[in-house]
């Protein structure tokens, strides 16, 4: 079976992350591409990652990975009300409240069906911390009925590059 694959590739200099992200979304919305595959430049992942994520047929699906700074923690979140509840391990593909966008596949329809801004930051209730732009996106998508998913098997094959390769199994502890 032969399938058609439409791709669009763009690299933007980092001015303001949220602004650059919104510009990339706008560019892709004007193409025939069906998905946006977000990949941070400091991620190490297997060559089949894109096709693995596409095979799940989910609107939002990505890999979990470790933060690069201590305490090393996973970037997949189980709960909106308690961001300390994170996915440390699991099987298959599971629903999550949100996940980081370092290796994330999003169906273009998600952007077409939610209003701008798609990405922003928000203070937490006591103004001691910010909710990052990727968590903001997943939260906003959820209010429109979209569910975020993490592929646990792929996550085991992903590393976040810093002073070394940080991984879920090697660096994150519950």
N, C-alpha and C positions, 0 to 999 in steps of 0.2 A: 504494500500500500504506500502510495506517495502522497505526502501532504505538502501544502503550500505554507511557507513560513515567511512572513513579512517582518522585516526588522528595521529598526531605526536606532542609530547609535549617536550619542552626543557626549562630549566631555566639556564641562564648564569650569572656568576658574572659580575658586571659592571666594566670593565677595561676602555675601551673607547667605548662609546655608538655606534658610527658609525661602528667600527670594529666588535663589538659583533652582531650588527644588520646584517651586511653582512655575518657573519659566520652562523647565524641562517637561512638566506635565502639560503645559500649554502647547509646546512644540509637538508632543506625541499625540495630543488630541486632534491635531490637524493632519495626521497620517492614517494609513490603513492598518497600522500595528494594532494588535488585540490586547497586548499586555505591556506593562512597564516592569522591567527587571532591574531593581535597584541593587547596586553592588558598590560598597565602599572600597576605596583604594587600599585599605589596610586589612582586607579579608583574604584568606586562603581557603579555597574550596575545590572540590573535584570537578573535572571537566563536564560531567553529566549533570551538574546541579540544576541548570535551567530546565533540561528535559525531565528531570526527576520532579521538579516543582510543577511543571506543566501537566504531568501525568496525573496529578491529584485532582485536576479540574475544580479548583477552589478559587474564589474571587480574591482572597488574600491568603498567601501561604509563604512561609519563609523558614529560615534556619535559626535556631537558637545558638548563641555564642556567648563567650565570656567577655565581661568588661576587661579593659586593659589596666585598670588601676585598682588598688586594694580598697576595700575588700572585693575580690574577684567574684562577680555574681552574674548569673544568666540574665539575658535581656528579654526573656519571654515571661510575661506576667499573667498570673492566674486570676487576679481580682482587681477591679477598679478601686475598691474601697481600701485595699491593703496592698500597696505596691511592694511590700516585703515578701509577699507570697509569689514565688517564682517557680518556673519549671526547671528542675535540676536534672530530671531523667524521665523517660517515658518510652512508650512503644508506638510505632506507627505515626499517624497524623492525628494531632489532638487540637481541640478548640482552646483558644486562649483569649484573655481580655485584650492583650496587645503584645507586640514584639518589636524589637529593634529593626531598622530597615537596612542594616549592613548587607544582608543577602535576602531580599524580599521580592516576591512576584505579585503584582497587582493587576487584576483584569482592568482594562481601560474603562469598562462600564462603571466601575466604582467612582472614578473621577467625573464621569459624565453625569452621574446621578446625585452627587453631593455638591453643595455650594462651596464657593471659595470663602475663606482660605482653606485649602486642603491641609496645609501645614502651618502650625503656629506653636507657641509655647504658652503655658499657663502656670501661674503660681499655685502651690498647694494651699489648703485652707488656712494654714498659719503663716504663710509667706516665708517659710524656711527653705523651700526647695522649688525647683521648676520641673514641670512635666515637659519632657522633650518633644520635639516636633513629630517624631515617629509614633510616640504614644498618643499624642494629640490626634494624629491621623486615624489610628485604629479606633480610638474612642468616638470620633466623629462618624466614621464609617459604621460603627455599631449602632449609632442612633438612627441610621438609615437602613438597618436590617442586615448589614454585612458582618460576617463572622471571620475573625482572624484565626489562622491555623499555624501550628508549628510542626515541621517534619522532624521527628526525633532521630530517625536513622541518619538523615542527611546532617543533622546537627552534630552527630558524633564524628563527622568527617570534615568539620569546618574549624578554622582557627582564626583568631583575631590577632593581627601582628602588631607587636609593640617592641619592647626590649627583648621579647621572645615570642613564641607562638602560644597564645593563651587559648585553652580549650575548656569545654564544659566538664569533661571527665577528669582532666588533670589539674584544674585550678579552682573550680567552684565547689564550695562546701556549704551544705545546708546548716 
